Amino acid sequence: MKVLVTGAGGMLGTDVVRAARLVNHEVVALARADLDVTDEPAVREALEAERPDAVINCAAYTAVDAAEDDLEGAMLVNAEAARIVSAAAASVGARVVYPSTDYVFDGSKSEPYVESDSPRPLSVYGQSKLAGERETAAANPTHYVVRSSWLFGAAGRNFVETMLALGTDHREVLVVRDQVGCPTWTGHLAEALVRLLDGEAYGLHHIAADGECSWYEFAQRIFEQAGVDCRVMSCTSDEFGRPAPRPPYSVLRSEREDTVFLPHWRDGLSSYLSGRMVAA
Ligand SMILES: NC(=O)c1ccc[n+]([C@@H]2O[C@H](COP(=O)([O-])OP(=O)(O)OC[C@H]3O[C@@H](n4cnc5c(N)ncnc54)[C@H](OP(=O)(O)O)[C@@H]3O)[C@@H](O)[C@H]2O)c1
């Protein structure tokens, strides 16, 4: 199968390219410098030239806090470009994968969110991703919209690296305890996205790590597993004060039988930390 990956230089994109190559797909990896997904003629031209069987659209505006003051910028990449990529894929008969986020939910539930739950984003970022889900679906019937959450991977700035950096310079760190979700290793998610392409389970999927925890519990586990001696203090989101509101509870589970289920977040963390040791 020939797979074209947009945003291939990003955190998830890098692991998607690796996962697709591992199963011997022919991969066309296009980072932002190779293809700007907001440039409609360029996207059409790239897809017509490559004629892939599937497009995994990992290009995104992911600055959650900056998006609060940049609705237009977030909508351009996450929604308008999602339409461009999805329509261009449809026009060459390619399927399209659109990674999305738990931030489409308001977090008012106290049990896991499933695909049939109604989204209600609290932030501009969440709003732009929900719009992108809808644009992707409307432009191409052979779409997989995959909501995941709290990603960490080797190719990007992420919470694990932030904690490890803070832990080497400080004796204690302050982390929020009132947001609960599923920290998901991009290595696991990337494999799942590639695996979805083996079947025709189109539509909406919730694919995040098994288990759940707060950022506070996640930080504790990171230091424990990495053997870093740093005390984790907890605070509320209000005390921490970020520009974009986050859902207090955004655990994702699937009610589908034809989806891909991921290992526990603690296994994802172990794999991530082992890879980090090897790379060092
Ligand atoms: N990170 C998370 O916790 C999380 C959670 C749930 C879902 N997701 C979703 O997962 C996907 C991948 O996220 P990620 O964490 O891998 O983000 P990322 O590391 O920021 O990757 C996004 C990539 O898209 C590129 N990009 C931005 N604008 C572009 C444009 N106009 N044309 C082409 N490429 C463009 C970025 O390039 P530059 O770096 O040069 O801007 C970056 O390489 C996104 O759809 C995101 O919404 C992420």
The ligand as an SDF file (V2000), in Angstrom:
LIG
                    3D

 48 52  0  0  0  0  0  0  0  0999 V2000
   -0.1360   16.4370   21.1610 N   0  0  0  0  0  0  0  0  0  0  0  0
   -1.2220   15.9510   21.7440 C   0  0  0  0  0  0  0  0  0  0  0  0
   -1.2920   15.8020   22.9800 O   0  0  0  0  0  0  0  0  0  0  0  0
   -2.4030   15.5170   20.9210 C   0  0  0  0  0  0  0  0  0  0  0  0
   -3.4930   14.9250   21.5740 C   0  0  0  0  0  0  0  0  0  0  0  0
   -4.5740   14.4870   20.8090 C   0  0  0  0  0  0  0  0  0  0  0  0
   -4.5640   14.6550   19.4350 C   0  0  0  0  0  0  0  0  0  0  0  0
   -3.4940   15.2420   18.8300 N   0  0  0  0  0  0  0  0  0  0  0  0
   -3.5320   15.4020   17.3610 C   0  0  0  0  0  0  0  0  0  0  0  0
   -2.4970   14.6170   16.8020 O   0  0  0  0  0  0  0  0  0  0  0  0
   -2.0420   15.2150   15.5930 C   0  0  0  0  0  0  0  0  0  0  0  0
   -0.5450   15.3410   15.5950 C   0  0  0  0  0  0  0  0  0  0  0  0
   -0.1620   16.1590   16.6830 O   0  0  0  0  0  0  0  0  0  0  0  0
    1.3330   16.2710   17.1920 P   0  0  0  0  0  0  0  0  0  0  0  0
    1.2730   16.2290   18.6580 O   0  0  0  0  0  0  0  0  0  0  0  0
    2.2100   15.3230   16.4340 O   0  0  0  0  0  0  0  0  0  0  0  0
    1.6490   17.7750   16.7810 O   0  0  0  0  0  0  0  0  0  0  0  0
    2.9590   18.4450   16.1850 P   0  0  0  0  0  0  0  0  0  0  0  0
    4.1770   17.7790   16.7050 O   0  0  0  0  0  0  0  0  0  0  0  0
    2.7690   19.9130   16.4120 O   0  0  0  0  0  0  0  0  0  0  0  0
    2.8470   18.1170   14.6410 O   0  0  0  0  0  0  0  0  0  0  0  0
    2.0540   18.8270   13.7710 C   0  0  0  0  0  0  0  0  0  0  0  0
    2.8570   19.0530   12.5200 C   0  0  0  0  0  0  0  0  0  0  0  0
    2.0470   19.7580   11.5680 O   0  0  0  0  0  0  0  0  0  0  0  0
    2.8850   20.7100   10.9520 C   0  0  0  0  0  0  0  0  0  0  0  0
    2.0900   21.7740   10.3570 N   0  0  0  0  0  0  0  0  0  0  0  0
    1.5300   22.8540   10.9380 C   0  0  0  0  0  0  0  0  0  0  0  0
    0.9340   23.6270   10.0110 N   0  0  0  0  0  0  0  0  0  0  0  0
    1.1230   23.0140    8.8140 C   0  0  0  0  0  0  0  0  0  0  0  0
    0.7540   23.3320    7.4880 C   0  0  0  0  0  0  0  0  0  0  0  0
    0.0710   24.4360    7.1870 N   0  0  0  0  0  0  0  0  0  0  0  0
    1.1200   22.4730    6.4990 N   0  0  0  0  0  0  0  0  0  0  0  0
    1.8240   21.3580    6.7880 C   0  0  0  0  0  0  0  0  0  0  0  0
    2.2110   21.0170    8.0090 N   0  0  0  0  0  0  0  0  0  0  0  0
    1.8560   21.8360    9.0270 C   0  0  0  0  0  0  0  0  0  0  0  0
    3.7710   21.2100   12.0570 C   0  0  0  0  0  0  0  0  0  0  0  0
    4.8940   21.8560   11.5190 O   0  0  0  0  0  0  0  0  0  0  0  0
    5.6440   23.0070   12.3890 P   0  0  0  0  0  0  0  0  0  0  0  0
    6.1700   22.3160   13.6080 O   0  0  0  0  0  0  0  0  0  0  0  0
    6.6820   23.5150   11.4620 O   0  0  0  0  0  0  0  0  0  0  0  0
    4.5810   24.0160   12.7420 O   0  0  0  0  0  0  0  0  0  0  0  0
    4.1220   19.8900   12.7550 C   0  0  0  0  0  0  0  0  0  0  0  0
    5.2280   19.2740   12.1430 O   0  0  0  0  0  0  0  0  0  0  0  0
   -2.7960   16.5490   15.4930 C   0  0  0  0  0  0  0  0  0  0  0  0
   -3.8950   16.3810   14.6520 O   0  0  0  0  0  0  0  0  0  0  0  0
   -3.2660   16.8120   16.9050 C   0  0  0  0  0  0  0  0  0  0  0  0
   -4.4120   17.6140   16.9150 O   0  0  0  0  0  0  0  0  0  0  0  0
   -2.4140   15.6730   19.5420 C   0  0  0  0  0  0  0  0  0  0  0  0
  1  2  1  0
  2  3  2  0
  2  4  1  0
  4  5  1  0
  4 48  2  0
  5  6  2  0
  6  7  1  0
  7  8  2  0
  8  9  1  0
  8 48  1  0
  9 10  1  0
  9 46  1  0
 10 11  1  0
 11 12  1  0
 11 44  1  0
 12 13  1  0
 13 14  1  0
 14 15  2  0
 14 16  1  0
 14 17  1  0
 17 18  1  0
 18 19  2  0
 18 20  1  0
 18 21  1  0
 21 22  1  0
 22 23  1  0
 23 24  1  0
 23 42  1  0
 24 25  1  0
 25 26  1  0
 25 36  1  0
 26 27  1  0
 26 35  1  0
 27 28  2  0
 28 29  1  0
 29 30  1  0
 29 35  2  0
 30 31  1  0
 30 32  2  0
 32 33  1  0
 33 34  2  0
 34 35  1  0
 36 37  1  0
 36 42  1  0
 37 38  1  0
 38 39  2  0
 38 40  1  0
 38 41  1  0
 42 43  1  0
 44 45  1  0
 44 46  1  0
 46 47  1  0
M  CHG  2   8   1  16  -1
M  END
$$$$
